[in-house]
Amino acid sequence: MTATAECRSPAEEAQAAYRAGNYQDALEIWTNLAEEGDADAVAWIGACYANGDGVDVDDAQAMAWYLRAAEMGNPLAQANVGAFHYMGRGTEKNLEKAVHWLERASEGGDLNGLFNLAQLYTHGDGVPEDKARAAELYRKAAELGHYPSQSRLGYMYAQGDGVKKDRVQAYLWLTLASQHGIGTALDALESVVREMSAEEKAEGAQLFDEWRFRTKSAHGPVALYPTPT
């Protein structure tokens, strides 16, 4: 065993085993941690059942583990519980419960929770349609680096949908999203740029540079638990 491996915590050992494809080893460690009340470990076990990693896919088991972790306050598990209730996966479809858990996940800053809840408010699915609320949620996720949310927020600024129309803001968010392979963002960005004045383009470029400066030294994206697709 290397010195680095000796310094790892059990949680780090489990994640290293999972990344290496040693799912049984990871599950054994997470099971022990779960018995000690580790909410992250509980959520990871749910992810294994949801994705068939080291065990057969079992939506009911996944839901049970996710719910246990969600009730312990784990935002990522809360987002997955919301998604499972929305899809009727491992449980009966229940929009009220889906919204409840997505709200909890959003309060905890979970990116999937924020994005999925914004989707519901955008379309009035299980909640009254509220484009302003959707934009607020997209913005929270966008500011945390969630590319699909950056794309949606940019499009809303371009159209004045739920927010005041603002080509400079649209330029910023669509540029960020398009740099990460969001094709629809690039198409929308091209349309926005054609309508922008020279002053707006300069302002948009400045905002983009400021964003890159702020995030250059920031921590990298947090590794998310595998989520249901």
N, C-alpha and C positions, 0 to 999 in steps of 0.2 A: 504494500500500500504506500502511495506517495505521501509526502508531507502535506500536500494540498488536500488530498482525500481525507487524511486524518483530522484536518481542521473543519471538515464539513459538519454541519448540523444534520440531524436525521431528515429534516425537511429538504435540505439541499441534496442529500444523498438520494432521496426519493425522486426528486426532479431530474437529477443526473441520470438515474436508472431509466426513468420514463423517456427522456430524450434519446437514450441509447437503444430504446426498444425493449428494455428489460422490464416489461410491464409487471410480471409476477413479483419481482424484487421490489418494485415501486409500491405495488399494492400491499405487500406485507408491511412495509414501513408505514404507509399511510394508515393501515388498519390499526397498528399499534398507537400511532399518534391520535387517531380518531377516538380510541378508547380513553385517551388522556384528555379529551375535550378540545382538540385542535380543529377549529372550524375549516381552515384551509385544507387539511387532510380529508375531512368529510366531503368537501366539495370536489376534491380530486377523485375520490372514489366514485362519486356520482358521474363525473366526466368519463371515467373508464367504462362504466355501464352504458352510458349514452353513446359512446363511440366504439365499443367492442374492443377495448384495449386490455388484453390479458384475461378477459371474461367475454361471454357471449353478450351481445347487445340485449339489454333488458330495460325497456323504458320505465316499467314500474319501479324497478330497483333504483334506476337513475333518479327518478322523481323523488323517491323516498330519501335518498342521500342528499340530493339538492335541497329538499325541503328542510331536512335536519340542519344543514349548514346555513340555510337562509334564516331560520329561526334563531340561529346563533349570531346573526348579524352580518353574514358574509355577503357583500354586495354582488359578487359575481354569481354566486348561487341564487341570490334573489332574482337576478336577471333571467337565469335559466328556468327557475320555477315559473316566472311570468311567461316565458316563452312556451313552456310545456303546457301551462293552462290555456294559453291562446291557441295552440295547435291541437289540444286534446291528446297530447302525447304522454302516455304513462298515467293519465288521469282523464276525467271528463273535461271537455272544453268548457271553460268558464271565463268569460271576458271580465267579469267583475274582479275575480281573483287575479287574473292576468294583469289588469291595471294596477291593482293594489301592490303586487310584488315588483312590477316595473317602476312604480313610484318609489318604493323603498330602495330599489337598486339605484335609481337616479339620484336620490338623496345622498347615496354613498359614493357618487361619482363614477359608477360603472358605465363604460362606454356603450356596451350593447344595450344596457337598460335605458340610457338616455336616447339612443338612436331609435330603438323600437317603440318607446313611449312617444317620441316625436312623430313617428309614423302613424300611430293611432290617432293623435290629435290632428294630424294633417288630413286624414281621411274620415274623421268622425267615427272611428271603429271602436265601439265599446265606451266611448266618451263623446261629449259634444265636440263637434269640429271647432278647433281653435287654432288658427294658423299662427297667431302671435305667440301662443304657448309653445307650439311646435318649433318656431324659430328660436325661442329662448333655449329650448332643450338642445336643438341642433348646435347652437352656438357654444353651449357648455362643452359638448362633446368635441366640437371643432377646435376649441381652444386647447383641448387636451390632446390634439393631434389625430383625431378620428377622421380619416380621409373621406368616407362616404358622407359624413355629416358636414364636412367642409364643402363638399359638392352641393349638397341640398341647400345649405345656407347661402352659398354663392348664387344659386339659381333663384332663391327667394328674393335676394337683394336685386338681382337683375330684373325680376318681374314685378317687384313691389308687392310680393305676396306674403302677408303677415308682418311685413316690415316696410318702412318707407323706402321707396326705390332709391338705390345708391350704387351707381356704377363703380365707384372706387372700392367699396366694400365687396361688391360682386367680383371685381378683378382680383382682389386679394385672395378670397376663399376659393374661387375657381382655379386660380393659378396654383395654389397649394395642392388642391385635389388632383389637378391634371398632371402634376409632377409625379404622382404615385399611381398612374395608370388608370385613373377614372376617366374613361373615354367620353362620357356624356359631359363631363366638366370641361374638357377641351373644346368640344363643339359649342357649348354655351359661352365659353370664354372668348372664342373667336367672334361671336355675335356681339358680345359686350364691347370688345376692343374697337370694333368698327364704328360704334356709336360714341366712343369716348373722345373728349377734347384733349389737346396736348397737355393742358393743365391737369386733367383727371388722370391721364396716363402717368404723368410724373408723380402725382400724389400716390397712385396705386403702387408704383414701383418703390416709392419710399416706404410705404407700409409693409411691402413684401420684404424689403431689406431689413426693416426693424424686426419683423417676425423672425427672420433667419438669425439675426444677432441675438435675440432673446432666447432662442431655442438651441443655439450652437452648443452652449455649455450645459444645457439641461440634461437630466437623466434620460436614457433611452426609454422606449415604450415598455410599459409593464407587461410581462408575459401573462397572457390571459389563459384561463382554463379552456380546454376545447369546449366549444359550445354547440348545441344542436343545430343542424342545418335543415 
